[in-house]
Amino acid sequence: MLEREGESQGRKFAWVDKWVKMTGDRAKIDAKANNTYIVYETENGLVKEYPDGTIVNFDKKPNGDN
């Protein structure tokens, strides 16, 4: 028997989704504090997200001073 019958209907490792989101949020906070960017993958490939909200493809440079 399962220890938690109520959770048997959901994913076994549902906590990972929350952990991943918290890790991404923390990366954004650190990037803002250090004036750097974060890199992540979208449907169109890798992108850089700057603290000011600018998102550019990984292989391109943003317009302006960052």
C-alpha positions as a Python dict, from the first residue, in 0.01 Angstrom:
ca = {
    (1, 'M'): (0, 0, 0),
    (2, 'L'): (100, 354, -55),
    (3, 'E'): (176, 566, 247),
    (4, 'R'): (-19, 857, 103),
    (5, 'E'): (-330, 736, -76),
    (6, 'G'): (-437, 1092, -170),
    (7, 'E'): (-115, 1158, -359),
    (8, 'S'): (-127, 836, -560),
    (9, 'Q'): (-333, 1008, -832),
    (10, 'G'): (-67, 1277, -897),
    (11, 'R'): (290, 1260, -1013),
    (12, 'K'): (534, 1075, -793),
    (13, 'F'): (783, 1362, -786),
    (14, 'A'): (550, 1663, -815),
    (15, 'W'): (772, 1852, -568),
    (16, 'V'): (1033, 1882, -844),
    (17, 'D'): (812, 2130, -1036),
    (18, 'K'): (802, 2361, -735),
    (19, 'W'): (1175, 2323, -676),
    (20, 'V'): (1257, 2408, -1041),
    (21, 'K'): (1038, 2719, -1030),
    (22, 'M'): (1200, 2834, -705),
    (23, 'T'): (1546, 2776, -855),
    (24, 'G'): (1458, 2988, -1160),
    (25, 'D'): (1321, 3265, -940),
    (26, 'R'): (1640, 3260, -735),
    (27, 'A'): (1851, 3281, -1053),
    (28, 'K'): (1659, 3592, -1160),
    (29, 'I'): (1717, 3753, -819),
    (30, 'D'): (2089, 3675, -832),
    (31, 'A'): (2117, 3806, -1189),
    (32, 'K'): (1953, 4132, -1089),
    (33, 'A'): (2178, 4172, -783),
    (34, 'N'): (2492, 4106, -989),
    (35, 'N'): (2376, 4288, -1306),
    (36, 'T'): (2416, 3974, -1518),
    (37, 'Y'): (2176, 3764, -1722),
    (38, 'I'): (2028, 3416, -1704),
    (39, 'V'): (2022, 3167, -1990),
    (40, 'Y'): (1739, 2924, -2049),
    (41, 'E'): (1587, 2723, -2332),
    (42, 'T'): (1263, 2809, -2510),
    (43, 'E'): (1090, 2658, -2812),
    (44, 'N'): (1312, 2876, -3032),
    (45, 'G'): (1641, 2781, -2866),
    (46, 'L'): (1859, 2934, -2596),
    (47, 'V'): (1790, 3291, -2482),
    (48, 'K'): (1945, 3542, -2245),
    (49, 'E'): (1721, 3737, -2007),
    (50, 'Y'): (1866, 4055, -1861),
    (51, 'P'): (1755, 4212, -1530),
    (52, 'D'): (1567, 4488, -1716),
    (53, 'G'): (1346, 4226, -1885),
    (54, 'T'): (1522, 4227, -2222),
    (55, 'I'): (1521, 3882, -2381),
    (56, 'V'): (1752, 3808, -2677),
    (57, 'N'): (1864, 3497, -2860),
    (58, 'F'): (2180, 3354, -2709),
    (59, 'D'): (2390, 3422, -3019),
    (60, 'K'): (2283, 3789, -3057),
    (61, 'K'): (2378, 4101, -2861),
    (62, 'P'): (2107, 4325, -2713),
    (63, 'N'): (2045, 4681, -2826),
    (64, 'G'): (2165, 4927, -2565),
    (65, 'D'): (2412, 4908, -2281),
    (66, 'N'): (2391, 4593, -2066),
}
